[in-house]
Amino acid sequence: MEITDRKTNNTIIVELSGRIDAGSTESTEKYFSALISENDQNIIVNCENLDYINSSGLRILIMSLKKQAAKEKKLLLCNLQKNIKEVFQFSGFTNLFKIELNLELAIKLIDS
Amino acid sequence: MKNKIINIKSRTSGLEIMNQQLARIVEEWNISKDVAFAMNLALEEITTNIINYGYKGLEDYDITIRFTLERHNLRIQIKDGAKEFNPLDIEDPDSLDKPLEERDIGGLGIHLVKKFTDNFSYRRTNNKNIVTLTKSLE
């Protein structure tokens, strides 16, 4: 699992690459926890190269969304792979996360 | 028919070994990306439950996993020696349609196992819990 991020004027774009599985849950959780506590910006998570996620990974994203919502900031996901979209659909999380966004649409949504 | 059996310990490093072994099997047995994804997810959810609830987070217990490639299915059997625990008794999360602030974020794993497998069964034999997961190769 590799995580990188870059800041634009009002948004942090996070790129996830690899797998959120048993071996990377803890480091991923720490990363998002620190990112949100140290910043006060909208976040877009680009999942183009995210190949796998388990229910612990989902929990991390939901916790992050809750923390962002408490600060009246957005957290959007974009470029989800087919299998990962299914995880969100089967979990019923499509009312929390839009799963059909690409990066351009996500940026538009942040700016709107 | 092909078989492979691995033993892991009830801790995170055990799960990492399990995931590596599964990745190797997927390659050797030429399993599709979709089946590999579904079975990896189901396997992680079941073994994580065994470690957290069956073995209560204690790290030195054994879990035996048998992978079987049948003509039309990939089957995975997971065996542990913890107290009797049927994951199918865990109720589906009831909060799937509720707004964010009312949602319980636990209890999702078993729900996902049901959704991602074609068959999910449990039995108790010789003081062991045995979960069997099956997924069609097509």
Contacts between the chains, C-beta under 8 A, distances in Angstrom:
chain1	res1	chain2	res2	distance
A	19	B	19	8.0
A	21	B	15	7.8
A	21	B	19	5.7
A	21	B	40	7.5
A	21	B	44	6.4
A	22	B	12	5.8
A	22	B	15	3.5
A	22	B	16	6.1
A	22	B	18	7.9
A	22	B	19	6.5
A	22	B	44	5.9
A	22	B	48	6.9
A	23	B	12	6.9
A	23	B	15	7.0
A	23	B	16	4.2
A	23	B	19	6.7
A	26	B	12	7.7
A	52	B	37	6.4
A	52	B	40	6.6
A	52	B	41	7.6
A	54	B	41	5.8
A	54	B	44	4.8
A	54	B	45	6.7
A	54	B	48	7.8
A	54	B	109	7.7
A	55	B	45	6.1
A	55	B	108	4.4
A	55	B	109	4.4
A	55	B	112	5.9
A	56	B	48	7.4
A	58	B	108	6.5
A	59	B	105	5.1
A	59	B	106	7.7
A	59	B	108	7.6
A	62	B	100	7.9
A	62	B	103	7.6
A	62	B	105	5.2
A	63	B	105	6.9
A	65	B	100	7.0
A	66	B	100	6.5
A	66	B	101	7.8
A	69	B	100	6.6
A	82	B	34	8.0
A	83	B	33	7.6
A	83	B	34	6.4
A	83	B	37	4.3
A	83	B	38	7.6
A	86	B	116	7.9
A	87	B	41	7.2
A	87	B	112	6.8
A	90	B	111	7.4
A	90	B	112	6.0
A	90	B	115	4.1
A	90	B	116	7.2
A	91	B	96	7.2
A	91	B	108	5.8
A	91	B	111	7.3
A	91	B	112	6.7
A	92	B	96	3.2
A	92	B	97	6.4
A	95	B	97	7.3
A	96	B	100	5.9
